[in-house]
Amino acid sequence: MKQTSKEKIDILLKRYKEIKSCETDILKSLECLITVFKNGGKLLVCGNGGSAADCEHIVGELMKGFVLPRKLNQVLVDKIGDKELTDVLQYGLPTISLVSHTALSTAFSNDQLPSAVFAQQVLGYGKAEDALLCISTSGNSLNCVSAVKVAKALNMKVISLTGMKDSKLSELSDITIKVPAIRTHEIQEYHLPIYHALCLALENEFFGDK
């Protein structure tokens, strides 16, 4: 990990001193995701309600430029051969929000077991080199727990972002970032700066100068 990438986490912890207790797990999550992307893997993200919105937010930060330009290299520019297009395209870190697939999720939920829909998507997308990020304020969302069971069976890495209580996700995940809050809205208020910092650090790791 670049020192400048770690500094993104240091800045987070200076701004939100109350989540200092999460430092080790945040850094472990960053190291895990760096390894996933370096090995050609992808990140799958799932959650419900406000956490579903967070999944979409994360994809928006990782799949295009966040604070860095991520310009294409000249070899790819020449192969595409369309300057107007290549001037605006940006490299992305492959990330899929499992909450986005309306036709699939409604069809599966209607025909099968609604709480297994994320598990079905993980089964279809997941590979051993990938990671699953579950966002759940309770840590006990059944559809997320089911997704983790499949991900672990596929030898994927699993990271969960929860509240401070022990939960099913904290039992099953490789890494759990348990923020120091119990009430749903307060947990969500900590989740956003944490995943923002992770996205900033990942962007720096792959597209920064140092």
N, CA and C of each residue as an Amber inpcrd file, in Angstrom:
protein
   630
   0.8370000  -1.1910000   0.0000000   0.0000000   0.0000000   0.0000000
   0.8800000   1.2530000   0.0000000   0.5330000   2.2060000  -0.8540000
   1.2620000   3.4710000  -0.8700000   1.0130000   4.2370000   0.4330000
   2.0360000   4.9540000   0.8780000   1.8610000   5.7830000   2.0630000
   0.7840000   6.8330000   1.8330000   0.7270000   7.3510000   0.6140000
  -0.2880000   8.3670000   0.3130000  -1.7080000   7.7970000   0.3380000
  -1.8320000   6.4990000   0.0980000  -3.1500000   5.8660000   0.2070000
  -3.5620000   5.7380000   1.6720000  -2.6260000   5.3130000   2.4960000
  -2.9050000   5.2100000   3.9350000  -3.2590000   6.5660000   4.5180000
  -2.6690000   7.6200000   3.9790000  -2.9390000   8.9670000   4.4930000
  -4.4080000   9.3530000   4.3360000  -5.0980000   8.7720000   3.3540000
  -6.5300000   9.0510000   3.1960000  -7.3020000   8.5490000   4.4170000
  -6.8460000   7.4250000   4.9730000  -7.4760000   6.8740000   6.1650000
  -7.0820000   7.7020000   7.3910000  -5.8340000   8.1450000   7.4310000
  -5.3850000   8.9960000   8.5420000  -6.2160000  10.2730000   8.6200000
  -6.5020000  10.8520000   7.4640000  -7.3170000  12.0720000   7.4240000
  -8.7320000  11.7870000   7.9320000  -9.2880000  10.6560000   7.5110000
 -10.6130000  10.2510000   7.9900000 -10.6370000  10.1940000   9.5110000
  -9.6330000   9.5610000  10.1100000  -9.6140000   9.3520000  11.5540000
  -9.3750000  10.6480000  12.3140000  -8.7040000  11.5940000  11.7000000
  -8.5370000  12.9110000  12.3280000  -9.8460000  13.6890000  12.3210000
 -10.6120000  13.5270000  11.2540000 -11.8890000  14.2480000  11.1460000
 -12.9800000  13.6070000  11.9980000 -12.9200000  12.2890000  12.1340000
 -13.9430000  11.5550000  12.8940000 -13.2420000  10.7320000  13.9740000
 -12.8330000  11.4300000  15.0330000 -12.0210000  10.7860000  16.0780000
 -12.7470000   9.6240000  16.7470000 -14.0700000   9.6720000  16.7510000
 -14.8430000   8.6330000  17.4290000 -14.7730000   7.2810000  16.7170000
 -14.3120000   7.2490000  15.4560000 -14.1980000   5.9510000  14.7740000
 -12.7580000   5.4260000  14.7690000 -11.9390000   5.9970000  15.6380000
 -10.5630000   5.4980000  15.7860000 -10.5640000   4.0010000  16.1070000
 -11.5940000   3.5450000  16.8160000 -11.6890000   2.1250000  17.1730000
 -11.8030000   1.2200000  15.9480000 -12.1780000   1.7950000  14.8160000
 -12.3590000   1.0170000  13.5800000 -11.0980000   1.0010000  12.7100000
 -10.0450000   1.6730000  13.1460000  -8.8690000   1.8740000  12.2880000
  -8.3130000   0.5690000  11.7280000  -8.1080000  -0.4150000  12.5840000
  -7.4980000  -1.6730000  12.1400000  -8.3390000  -2.3370000  11.0560000
  -9.6540000  -2.3720000  11.2500000 -10.5140000  -3.0460000  10.2780000
 -10.6660000  -2.2300000   8.9930000 -10.6140000  -0.9220000   9.0890000
 -10.6490000  -0.0980000   7.8760000  -9.3970000  -0.3400000   7.0420000
  -8.2450000  -0.3730000   7.7090000  -6.9970000  -0.6100000   6.9760000
  -6.9490000  -2.0350000   6.4060000  -7.4540000  -3.0050000   7.1530000
  -7.5260000  -4.3760000   6.6270000  -8.4250000  -4.4280000   5.3930000
  -9.5220000  -3.6960000   5.4360000 -10.4480000  -3.6540000   4.2880000
  -9.7680000  -3.0400000   3.0790000  -9.0270000  -1.9680000   3.3010000
  -8.3040000  -1.3230000   2.2050000  -7.2790000  -2.2780000   1.6060000
  -6.5130000  -2.9390000   2.4350000  -5.5150000  -3.8900000   1.9380000
  -6.1740000  -5.0200000   1.1560000  -7.2920000  -5.4990000   1.6630000
  -8.0340000  -6.5710000   0.9930000  -8.4940000  -6.1260000  -0.3870000
  -9.0660000  -4.9340000  -0.4890000  -9.5900000  -4.4520000  -1.7690000
  -8.4690000  -4.1290000  -2.7490000  -7.3500000  -3.6390000  -2.2630000
  -6.1950000  -3.4190000  -3.1410000  -5.7720000  -4.7440000  -3.7660000
  -5.6970000  -5.7770000  -2.9540000  -5.3070000  -7.1060000  -3.4540000
  -6.3110000  -7.6200000  -4.4840000  -7.6020000  -7.4540000  -4.1900000
  -8.6490000  -7.8980000  -5.1180000  -8.4760000  -7.2380000  -6.4770000
  -8.3600000  -5.9260000  -6.5030000  -8.2670000  -5.2170000  -7.7820000
  -6.9250000  -5.4810000  -8.4790000  -5.8600000  -5.6210000  -7.7300000
  -4.5610000  -5.9270000  -8.3440000  -4.5700000  -7.3050000  -9.0000000
  -5.3560000  -8.2190000  -8.4560000  -5.4260000  -9.5780000  -8.9900000
  -6.4920000  -9.7390000 -10.0720000  -7.0500000  -8.6240000 -10.5220000
  -8.0350000  -8.6800000 -11.5870000  -9.4330000  -9.0280000 -11.1320000
  -9.6830000  -8.9390000  -9.8300000 -11.0050000  -9.2360000  -9.2970000
 -11.9100000  -8.0140000  -9.3250000 -13.1240000  -8.2220000  -8.8480000
 -14.1150000  -7.1480000  -8.7870000 -14.7550000  -7.1180000  -7.4190000
 -15.4780000  -6.0350000  -7.1590000 -16.1690000  -5.8650000  -5.8930000
 -17.6700000  -5.9080000  -6.1230000 -18.3670000  -6.7560000  -5.3820000
 -19.8250000  -6.7890000  -5.3660000 -20.2860000  -6.1110000  -4.0830000
 -21.3550000  -5.3180000  -4.1720000 -21.8140000  -4.5510000  -3.0190000
 -23.3170000  -4.7590000  -2.8390000 -23.7580000  -4.9790000  -1.5990000
 -25.1950000  -5.1480000  -1.3550000 -25.6090000  -4.5230000  -0.0310000
 -26.8940000  -4.1610000   0.0370000 -27.4670000  -3.5730000   1.2390000
 -28.9200000  -3.2280000   0.9770000 -29.6170000  -2.7570000   1.9940000
 -31.0410000  -2.4560000   1.8940000 -31.3260000  -1.0090000   2.3060000
 -32.3640000  -0.4260000   1.7200000 -32.7710000   0.9120000   2.1200000
 -31.6760000   1.9400000   1.9050000 -31.3440000   2.6660000   2.9640000
 -30.2670000   3.6430000   2.8670000 -28.9420000   3.0010000   2.4960000
 -28.7440000   1.7870000   2.9280000 -27.5120000   1.0680000   2.5850000
 -27.4860000   0.6760000   1.1130000 -28.6690000   0.4680000   0.5210000
 -28.7340000   0.2290000  -0.9250000 -28.2770000   1.4770000  -1.6730000
 -28.6900000   2.6460000  -1.1820000 -28.2320000   3.9010000  -1.7820000
 -26.7230000   4.0420000  -1.6430000 -26.1880000   3.6020000  -0.5040000
 -24.7320000   3.6300000  -0.3220000 -24.0280000   2.7400000  -1.3470000
 -24.6290000   1.5980000  -1.6740000 -24.0510000   0.7050000  -2.6880000
 -23.9150000   1.4320000  -4.0210000 -24.9790000   2.1340000  -4.4180000
 -24.9410000   2.8860000  -5.6700000 -23.8850000   3.9840000  -5.6120000
 -23.7810000   4.6160000  -4.4630000 -22.8080000   5.6970000  -4.2620000
 -21.3830000   5.1740000  -4.4430000 -21.1030000   4.0290000  -3.8550000
 -19.7620000   3.4380000  -3.9580000 -19.4060000   3.1350000  -5.4060000
 -20.3520000   2.5650000  -6.1450000 -20.1040000   2.2870000  -7.5600000
 -19.7680000   3.5790000  -8.3090000 -20.5010000   4.6440000  -7.9920000
 -20.2470000   5.9200000  -8.6480000 -18.8650000   6.4690000  -8.3890000
 -18.2980000   6.1860000  -7.2150000 -16.9590000   6.6880000  -6.8960000
 -15.8470000   5.8090000  -7.4770000 -16.0970000   4.4970000  -7.5880000
 -15.0410000   3.5850000  -8.0280000 -14.9970000   3.3640000  -9.5380000
 -16.1190000   3.4920000 -10.2070000 -16.1790000   3.1600000 -11.6300000
 -15.8220000   4.3200000 -12.5610000 -15.4930000   5.4630000 -11.9820000
 -15.0580000   6.6170000 -12.7630000 -14.1540000   7.4610000 -11.8660000
 -13.6550000   8.5690000 -12.3940000 -12.8290000   9.4490000 -11.5860000
 -13.5920000   9.9930000 -10.3850000 -12.9480000   9.9820000  -9.2290000
 -13.5310000  10.5270000  -8.0020000 -12.9320000  11.9230000  -7.7970000
 -11.6430000  11.9660000  -7.4490000 -10.9470000  13.2640000  -7.3770000
  -9.7500000  13.3170000  -8.3300000  -9.4160000  12.1860000  -8.9360000
  -8.3040000  12.1300000  -9.8870000  -8.8530000  11.8800000 -11.2980000
  -8.1370000  12.3110000 -12.3430000  -8.6760000  12.2210000 -13.7120000
  -8.7420000  10.8170000 -14.3140000  -7.8170000   9.9160000 -13.9700000
  -7.7990000   8.5320000 -14.4670000  -7.7990000   8.4560000 -15.9970000
  -6.9970000   9.2470000 -16.6420000  -6.9760000   9.3040000 -18.1020000
  -6.4630000   8.0080000 -18.7140000  -6.9420000   7.6790000 -19.8930000
  -6.5340000   6.4670000 -20.5920000  -5.0950000   6.5830000 -21.0770000
  -4.4120000   5.4240000 -21.1430000  -3.0500000   5.4610000 -21.6770000
  -3.0970000   5.6000000 -23.1990000  -1.9840000   6.0100000 -23.7600000
  -1.9600000   6.3410000 -25.1780000  -2.2160000   5.1320000 -26.0690000
  -1.7710000   3.9530000 -25.6360000  -2.0060000   2.7430000 -26.4320000
  -3.5000000   2.5060000 -26.6100000  -4.2610000   2.6280000 -25.5360000
  -5.7080000   2.4280000 -25.6180000  -6.3750000   3.5590000 -26.3910000
  -5.8840000   4.7640000 -26.1980000  -6.4070000   5.9170000 -26.9500000
  -6.2810000   5.6640000 -28.4460000  -5.1090000   5.1850000 -28.8540000
  -4.8740000   4.9320000 -30.2820000  -5.7600000   3.8010000 -30.7990000
  -5.9760000   2.7760000 -29.9960000  -6.8110000   1.6560000 -30.4320000
  -8.2720000   2.0630000 -30.6030000  -8.7650000   2.8920000 -29.7200000
 -10.1560000   3.3450000 -29.8160000 -10.3190000   4.2930000 -31.0010000
  -9.3420000   5.1670000 -31.1800000  -9.3130000   6.0080000 -32.3710000
 -10.4030000   7.0640000 -32.4680000 -10.9020000   7.5120000 -31.3300000
 -11.9410000   8.5480000 -31.3200000 -11.5960000   9.5250000 -30.2080000
 -10.9470000  10.6340000 -30.5730000 -10.4270000  11.5680000 -29.5740000
 -11.5270000  12.1730000 -28.7130000 -12.6550000  12.4870000 -29.3290000
 -13.7520000  13.0720000 -28.5560000 -14.2150000  12.1170000 -27.4570000
 -14.2000000  10.8140000 -27.7710000 -14.5930000   9.8020000 -26.8070000
 -13.5010000   9.5730000 -25.7580000 -12.2710000   9.3770000 -26.2090000
 -11.1960000   9.0530000 -25.2710000 -10.8280000  10.2290000 -24.3720000
 -11.1610000  11.4360000 -24.7710000 -10.9100000  12.6000000 -23.9160000
 -11.7830000  12.5840000 -22.6650000 -12.9110000  11.8710000 -22.7180000
 -13.8260000  11.8780000 -21.5700000 -13.8650000  10.5540000 -20.8140000
 -13.4030000   9.4710000 -21.4320000 -13.4110000   8.1810000 -20.7420000
 -12.3880000   8.1630000 -19.6070000 -12.7150000   7.4120000 -18.5550000
 -11.8460000   7.2920000 -17.3850000 -11.7500000   5.8280000 -16.9710000
 -10.5960000   5.4250000 -16.4610000 -10.4710000   4.0610000 -15.9440000
 -11.3500000   3.8850000 -14.6980000 -11.8720000   2.6620000 -14.5170000
 -12.6770000   2.3450000 -13.3450000 -12.1390000   1.1290000 -12.6250000
 -12.5240000   1.0030000 -11.3660000 -12.2500000  -0.2010000 -10.5930000
 -13.5450000  -1.0100000 -10.5970000 -13.5460000  -2.2190000 -11.1560000
 -14.7900000  -2.9520000 -11.4270000 -15.6050000  -3.2490000 -10.1720000
 -16.7540000  -2.6080000 -10.0970000 -17.6170000  -2.6980000  -8.9240000
 -19.0660000  -2.8090000  -9.3780000 -19.8060000  -3.7480000  -8.7950000
 -21.1910000  -3.9870000  -9.1830000 -22.0930000  -3.8650000  -7.9600000
 -23.0990000  -3.0100000  -8.0430000 -24.1090000  -2.9030000  -6.9960000
 -25.2030000  -3.9440000  -7.2660000 -25.3960000  -4.8500000  -6.3420000
 -26.3890000  -5.9080000  -6.5300000 -27.8130000  -5.4020000  -6.3590000
 -27.9800000  -4.1780000  -5.9010000 -29.3380000  -3.6590000  -5.6900000
 -29.9400000  -3.0860000  -6.9690000 -29.1660000  -3.0070000  -8.0560000
 -29.5620000  -2.2580000  -9.2480000 -30.3820000  -3.0450000 -10.2660000
 -30.4290000  -4.3470000 -10.1660000 -30.9510000  -5.1790000 -11.2470000
 -32.4360000  -5.4720000 -11.0320000 -33.2590000  -4.5260000 -11.4180000
 -34.6870000  -4.5770000 -11.1060000 -35.3800000  -5.8040000 -11.7050000
 -35.1260000  -6.0830000 -12.9660000 -35.8000000  -7.2190000 -13.6080000
 -35.4070000  -8.5380000 -12.9450000 -34.1090000  -8.6990000 -12.7100000
 -33.6430000  -9.9300000 -12.0670000 -34.1900000 -10.0560000 -10.6570000
 -34.0660000  -8.9990000  -9.8640000 -34.4620000  -9.0960000  -8.4560000
 -35.9620000  -9.3210000  -8.3040000 -36.7660000  -8.6720000  -9.1380000
 -38.2160000  -8.8760000  -9.0250000 -38.6290000 -10.2520000  -9.5350000
 -37.9980000 -10.7060000 -10.6140000 -38.3200000 -12.0410000 -11.1330000
 -37.9400000 -13.1220000 -10.1310000 -36.7330000 -13.0230000  -9.5780000
 -36.2800000 -14.0400000  -8.6330000 -37.1200000 -13.9970000  -7.3530000
 -37.3970000 -12.7760000  -6.8680000 -38.1740000 -12.6430000  -5.6320000
 -39.5950000 -13.1740000  -5.8010000 -40.1400000 -13.0240000  -7.0000000
 -41.4910000 -13.5130000  -7.2780000 -41.5240000 -15.0400000  -7.4120000
 -40.4830000 -15.5820000  -8.0500000 -40.4720000 -17.0130000  -8.3630000
 -39.8550000 -17.8750000  -7.2700000 -38.9090000 -17.2810000  -6.5300000
 -38.1600000 -18.0670000  -5.5590000 -38.2880000 -17.4450000  -4.1650000
 -37.1900000 -17.3260000  -3.4510000 -37.1920000 -16.7870000  -2.0940000
 -36.6150000 -15.3710000  -2.1200000 -37.4010000 -14.3460000  -1.7920000
 -36.9100000 -12.9670000  -1.8960000 -35.5900000 -12.7140000  -1.1640000
 -35.4240000 -13.3170000  -0.0010000 -34.2080000 -13.0600000   0.7840000
 -32.9680000 -13.7130000   0.1920000 -33.1310000 -14.4940000  -0.8590000
 -31.9810000 -15.1620000  -1.4870000 -31.5080000 -14.4550000  -2.7480000
 -32.0860000 -13.2910000  -3.0600000 -31.7670000 -12.6590000  -4.3440000
 -30.3050000 -12.2200000  -4.4260000 -29.7480000 -11.6360000  -3.3670000
 -28.3310000 -11.2590000  -3.4060000 -27.4500000 -12.5060000  -3.5280000
 -27.8510000 -13.5700000  -2.8510000 -27.0930000 -14.8280000  -2.9370000
 -27.0760000 -15.3480000  -4.3650000 -28.2190000 -15.2320000  -5.0640000
 -28.2840000 -15.6520000  -6.4580000 -27.3270000 -14.8300000  -7.3200000
 -27.2750000 -13.5370000  -7.0740000 -26.3760000 -12.6780000  -7.8530000
 -24.9130000 -12.9850000  -7.5650000 -24.5970000 -13.2120000  -6.2900000
 -23.2190000 -13.5890000  -5.9460000 -22.8400000 -14.8950000  -6.6210000
 -23.7720000 -15.8410000  -6.6550000 -23.5090000 -17.1200000  -7.3160000
 -23.2230000 -16.9160000  -8.8040000 -23.9480000 -15.9870000  -9.4260000
 -23.7620000 -15.7470000 -10.8520000 -22.5130000 -14.9490000 -11.1890000
 -22.1860000 -13.9980000 -10.3510000 -21.0400000 -13.1090000 -10.6240000
 -19.7350000 -13.5500000  -9.9660000 -19.8390000 -14.1560000  -8.7950000
 -18.6870000 -14.2960000  -7.9190000 -17.6290000 -15.2780000  -8.3770000
 -16.3770000 -14.8660000  -8.1660000 -15.1970000 -15.6990000  -8.3990000
 -14.2960000 -15.6020000  -7.1700000 -13.3760000 -16.5340000  -7.0590000
 -12.5100000 -16.5720000  -5.8770000 -11.6710000 -15.3070000  -5.7150000
 -11.3600000 -14.6220000  -6.8260000 -10.5340000 -13.4220000  -6.7360000
 -11.3300000 -12.1710000  -6.3930000 -12.6550000 -12.3080000  -6.2250000
 -13.5250000 -11.1600000  -5.9700000 -13.7370000 -10.9230000  -4.4800000
 -14.4050000  -9.8020000  -4.1670000 -14.7990000  -9.4990000  -2.7920000
 -16.2600000  -9.0810000  -2.7720000 -16.9020000  -9.3220000  -1.6400000
 -18.2690000  -8.8790000  -1.3920000 -18.2440000  -7.9020000  -0.2370000
 -18.8740000  -6.7460000  -0.4250000 -19.0470000  -5.7720000   0.6510000
 -20.5260000  -5.7230000   1.0070000 -20.8570000  -6.0640000   2.2430000
 -22.2340000  -5.9850000   2.7290000 -22.3600000  -4.7730000   3.6480000
 -23.3800000  -3.9530000   3.4120000 -23.6350000  -2.7930000   4.2550000
 -24.9610000  -3.0250000   4.9560000 -24.9310000  -3.1070000   6.2720000
 -26.1360000  -3.4070000   7.0470000 -26.0100000  -2.7680000   8.4180000
 -26.9360000  -1.8930000   8.7630000 -26.8390000  -1.2310000  10.0660000
 -27.0350000  -2.2180000  11.2110000 -27.8800000  -3.2150000  11.0100000
 -28.0960000  -4.2290000  12.0460000 -27.0350000  -5.3180000  12.0130000
 -26.5010000  -5.5650000  10.8270000 -25.5760000  -6.6830000  10.6540000
 -26.2830000  -8.0170000  10.5430000 -27.6110000  -7.9830000  10.5070000
 -28.3840000  -9.2250000  10.4810000 -29.3400000  -9.3200000   9.2970000
 -29.1960000  -8.4450000   8.3130000 -30.0850000  -8.4810000   7.1470000
 -29.9790000  -9.8450000   6.4750000 -31.1100000 -10.5360000   6.3870000
 -31.0890000 -11.9240000   5.9270000 -30.5630000 -12.0490000   4.5060000
 -30.9360000 -11.1150000   3.6200000 -30.4430000 -11.2290000   2.2460000
 -28.9340000 -11.0270000   2.1640000 -28.3880000 -10.1760000   3.0270000
 -26.9290000  -9.9980000   3.0580000 -26.2430000 -11.2300000   3.6570000
 -26.8060000 -11.7510000   4.7340000 -26.2440000 -12.9530000   5.3560000
 -26.2170000 -14.1140000   4.3680000 -27.2860000 -14.2800000   3.6060000
 -27.3390000 -15.3490000   2.6020000 -26.2900000 -15.1400000   1.5190000
 -26.0940000 -13.8820000   1.1200000 -25.0820000 -13.5690000   0.1130000
 -23.6880000 -13.9320000   0.6170000 -23.4320000 -13.6580000   1.8900000
 -22.1230000 -13.9790000   2.4690000 -21.8790000 -15.4840000   2.4650000
 -22.9050000 -16.2620000   2.7670000 -22.7370000 -17.7210000   2.7840000
 -22.2930000 -18.2350000   1.4220000 -22.8720000 -17.6870000   0.3610000
 -22.4740000 -18.1000000  -0.9880000 -21.0710000 -17.5980000  -1.3070000
 -20.7980000 -16.3480000  -0.9520000 -19.4750000 -15.7750000  -1.2250000
 -18.3710000 -16.5860000  -0.5560000 -18.5930000 -16.9830000   0.6840000
 -17.5860000 -17.7830000   1.3870000 -17.4040000 -19.1430000   0.7270000
 -18.4970000 -19.7200000   0.2460000 -18.4020000 -21.0070000  -0.4470000
 -17.5960000 -20.8950000  -1.7280000 -17.6060000 -19.6970000  -2.3400000
 -16.8440000 -19.4510000  -3.5670000 -15.4260000 -18.9560000  -3.2850000
 -15.0520000 -18.9110000  -1.9970000 -13.7190000 -18.4550000  -1.5660000
 -13.4780000 -16.9760000  -1.8410000 -14.5530000 -16.2020000  -1.8840000
 -14.4250000 -14.7580000  -1.9940000 -14.1120000 -14.1490000  -0.6300000
 -13.4920000 -12.9760000  -0.6230000 -13.3040000 -12.2250000   0.6050000
 -14.5850000 -11.4500000   0.9040000 -14.9220000 -11.3480000   2.1810000
 -16.1450000 -10.6600000   2.5820000 -15.8250000  -9.5830000   3.6140000
 -16.2650000  -8.3730000   3.3130000 -16.1430000  -7.2380000   4.2210000
 -17.5540000  -6.7760000   4.5610000 -17.8150000  -6.4920000   5.8330000
 -19.1150000  -5.9570000   6.2220000 -18.9480000  -4.6370000   6.9530000
 -19.9060000  -3.7670000   6.7350000 -19.9520000  -2.4460000   7.3530000
 -21.2430000  -2.4050000   8.1620000 -21.1210000  -2.3620000   9.5000000
 -22.2780000  -2.5100000  10.3770000 -22.2410000  -1.4800000  11.5040000
 -23.1850000  -1.6370000  12.4460000 -23.1290000  -0.9040000  13.6950000
 -22.2470000  -1.6310000  14.6950000 -22.2630000  -1.1630000  15.9380000
 -21.2890000  -1.6460000  16.9160000 -21.6350000  -3.0150000  17.5130000
 -22.8740000  -3.4580000  17.3720000 -23.2720000  -4.7330000  17.9700000
 -22.7240000  -5.9260000  17.1830000 -22.4200000  -6.9970000  17.9060000
 -22.0840000  -8.2480000  17.2280000 -23.3050000  -8.7130000  16.4320000
 -23.0480000  -9.4010000  15.3410000 -24.1410000  -9.7480000  14.4260000
 -23.7900000 -10.9880000  13.6300000 -24.7480000 -11.4400000  12.8390000
 -24.4960000 -12.5600000  11.9370000 -23.3970000 -12.2180000  10.9410000
 -23.4120000 -10.9860000  10.4320000 -22.3810000 -10.5990000   9.4650000
 -21.0030000 -10.5690000  10.1170000 -20.9230000 -10.1030000  11.3410000
 -19.6130000 -10.0650000  11.9930000 -19.0850000 -11.4680000  12.2770000
 -20.0030000 -12.4240000  12.4480000 -19.5860000 -13.8140000  12.6410000
 -19.0410000 -14.4260000  11.3520000 -19.6370000 -14.0710000  10.2210000
 -19.3340000 -14.7350000   8.9490000 -18.2660000 -14.0380000   8.1130000
 -18.1080000 -12.7460000   8.2850000 -17.2460000 -11.9660000   7.3970000
 -15.7690000 -12.1220000   7.7450000 -14.9180000 -11.9070000   6.7530000
 -13.4730000 -11.8810000   7.0060000 -13.0920000 -10.6300000   7.7900000
 -13.7390000  -9.5250000   7.4600000 -13.4800000  -8.2420000   8.1270000
 -14.8220000  -7.5650000   8.3680000 -15.0250000  -7.0280000   9.5670000
 -16.2280000  -6.2530000   9.8540000 -15.8240000  -4.9090000  10.4480000
 -16.2730000  -3.8470000   9.8110000 -16.0660000  -2.5000000  10.3430000
 -17.3160000  -2.1610000  11.1460000 -17.1950000  -2.2110000  12.4710000
 -18.3300000  -1.9760000  13.3580000 -18.2410000  -0.5570000  13.9090000
 -19.0340000   0.3500000  13.3490000 -18.9410000   1.7530000  13.7650000
 -19.5780000   1.9350000  15.1420000 -19.1150000   2.9310000  15.9020000
 -19.5460000   3.0950000  17.2940000 -20.9150000   3.7770000  17.4230000
 -21.9380000   3.1140000  16.9620000 -23.2980000   3.6460000  17.0510000
 -24.2810000   2.4890000  17.0470000 -25.4880000   2.7600000  17.5550000
 -26.5360000   1.7380000  17.6350000 -27.7440000   2.1240000  16.7850000
 -28.1140000   3.3850000  16.7980000 -29.2930000   3.8270000  16.0490000
 -28.9830000   3.9070000  14.5560000 -29.9540000   3.5060000  13.7600000
 -29.7440000   3.3360000  12.3210000 -29.1680000   4.5710000  11.6500000
 -29.7700000   5.7290000  11.8780000 -29.3130000   6.9290000  11.1720000
 -27.9070000   7.3340000  11.5990000 -27.5580000   7.0750000  12.8530000
 -26.2070000   7.4120000  13.3090000 -25.1680000   6.4530000  12.7150000
 -25.5380000   5.1920000  12.5950000 -24.6450000   4.2280000  11.9510000
 -24.3860000   4.6550000  10.5090000 -25.4540000   5.0150000   9.7990000
 -25.3140000   5.4250000   8.3990000 -24.4560000   6.6820000   8.2510000
 -24.5280000   7.5680000   9.2350000 -23.7240000   8.7920000   9.1770000
 -22.2290000   8.4930000   9.2750000 -21.8680000   7.3920000   9.9120000
 -20.4600000   6.9760000   9.9590000 -20.0660000   6.1680000   8.7150000
 -21.0050000   5.4130000   8.1860000 -20.6810000   4.5820000   7.0240000
 -20.1890000   5.4210000   5.8520000 -20.8520000   6.5270000   5.5750000
 -20.4950000   7.3210000   4.3930000 -19.0510000   7.8110000   4.4120000
 -18.5730000   8.4840000   5.4600000 -17.1780000   8.9280000   5.4220000
 -16.1770000   7.7770000   5.3570000 -16.5460000   6.6150000   5.9120000
 -15.6370000   5.4700000   5.8510000 -15.5030000   4.9710000   4.4200000
 -16.6340000   4.7590000   3.7330000 -16.4870000   4.2500000   2.3620000
 -15.9600000   5.3160000   1.4240000 -16.2030000   6.5880000   1.7150000
 -15.5800000   7.6390000   0.9230000 -14.0620000   7.5710000   1.0450000
 -13.5680000   7.4210000   2.2650000 -12.1200000   7.3470000   2.4770000
 -11.5260000   6.1210000   1.7880000 -12.2270000   5.0030000   1.8490000
 -11.7460000   3.8000000   1.1600000 -11.6900000   4.0310000  -0.3520000
 -12.7030000   4.6860000  -0.8990000 -12.7150000   4.9710000  -2.3390000
 -11.5840000   5.9170000  -2.7180000 -11.3460000   6.9360000  -1.8990000
 -10.2420000   7.8690000  -2.1530000  -8.9020000   7.1390000  -2.1130000
  -8.7450000   6.2660000  -1.1310000  -7.4880000   5.5400000  -0.9860000
  -7.2700000   4.5680000  -2.1500000  -8.3260000   3.8850000  -2.5690000
  -8.2060000   2.9640000  -3.6990000  -7.8750000   3.7190000  -4.9850000
  -8.5220000   4.8370000  -5.1950000  -8.2110000   5.6310000  -6.3800000
  -6.7640000   6.0760000  -6.3740000  -6.2960000   6.5150000  -5.2230000
  -4.9050000   6.9430000  -5.1270000  -3.9490000   5.7910000  -5.3780000
  -4.2930000   4.6200000  -4.8490000  -3.4210000   3.4470000  -4.9840000
  -3.2250000   3.0700000  -6.4580000  -4.2890000   3.1500000  -7.2360000
  -4.2170000   2.6830000  -8.6250000  -3.9860000   3.7950000  -9.6400000
  -4.3370000   5.0190000  -9.3040000  -4.2570000   6.0930000 -10.2920000
  -3.4750000   7.3080000  -9.8220000  -2.9780000   7.2860000  -8.5670000
  -2.1860000   8.4080000  -8.0570000  -0.7480000   8.3250000  -8.5300000
  -0.0190000   9.3890000  -8.3560000   1.3610000   9.4680000  -8.8510000
   2.3440000   8.7710000  -7.9380000   2.0900000   8.7590000  -6.6370000
   3.0660000   8.1960000  -5.6960000   2.4380000   7.0870000  -4.8740000
